Amino acid sequence: MKEAVVLVVDPVGLHARPATVAVNAASKFKCEVKVAFKGRSVNMKSIMGVMSLGIPTQSEITITCDGDDEDHALATIVDVLRTQNVIQ
């Protein structure tokens, strides 16, 4: 299992547009991908799950990947969120 702890810096938080991009990126991998915030963890391949966390700006989130392609999945998802200027 691989994980990354990142800070959400988008002034609106993890809102619909970047969340959709992240979900699409996560869905391309076979491994299990989760995002955790304030003790709740959801499947990052589910837009409803990600949006249900209501992640505001300046929040620390943990992204975990567990499975065959976990290294590539984690690197890709973090890169996608950085490209969208959502995380630091």
N, C-alpha and C positions, 0 to 999 in steps of 0.2 A: 504494500500500500504506500502510495506517495501522497504528500499533502503540501499545500502552500497556504500560508496565512498572509492575507493582503489587506490593504486599507482602501476602502471605497472613498474616492475623492471627488466624484461627480457631484456638483452642487445639488442635484435632484436625487442622488442616491442611485441604487441599481434599479432604474426605471425600465419601462417596457421595451424600448428599442434595443439597448445593449443587452438586456436579459434575453431577448429573442435571438440575438446574434450568438450569445454564449450557449443557449440551449441548442441551437442549430449546430454549433461546433461540437458540443458534448455528444450529441446524438450520432455523430459519425464514428464513434469509437465503441468497441465491444465491451470495454471495462465498465464497471459501475462508477458513476460520477455523482458526487454529492456536494452540496454547499451547506455550510452550517453557520448560523447566526443566533446568538443569545440562547444557546442550548438546544435549538431546534435544527434538525438536519433533514434536507429534502433531496429528492432526485433532481439533479441538474439537467436532466433530459426532459423535464416537465415544466413548461412555462407557468402553469398554474401553481406548481410547487414553489418555484423560485419567487414568483410575485407574492405568494402568500407570506413570505418572510418579511416583506415591507422594509427592506434594508435602506436606511437613510445614509446621508453623507457622513463621512468621518467614522464609519463603522468598520470594525475588523471582522472579516469573514474567513472561513476556512474552506478551501476546496480540496476534496480528497478523491483520488482515483485508485481503484483496486481491480486489477485484472491483467490480462495479457499485454495490452498496449498502454498501460498506465503512465509510463514516462512521457510518451508522445502526446497522450491526451492532456495531461496536466500542463505541459509546455505550451500546447496549442491554445488551450482555454485561457491561460494567463496572458498569453500574447494577444489574443483577440480582445480581452478586456482592457489591456494596456493600450492597444491601438485605438479603441473607442474612448480613451481617456477616462475610464471609469475607475480604474484602480491605479495604485502607485506601486 
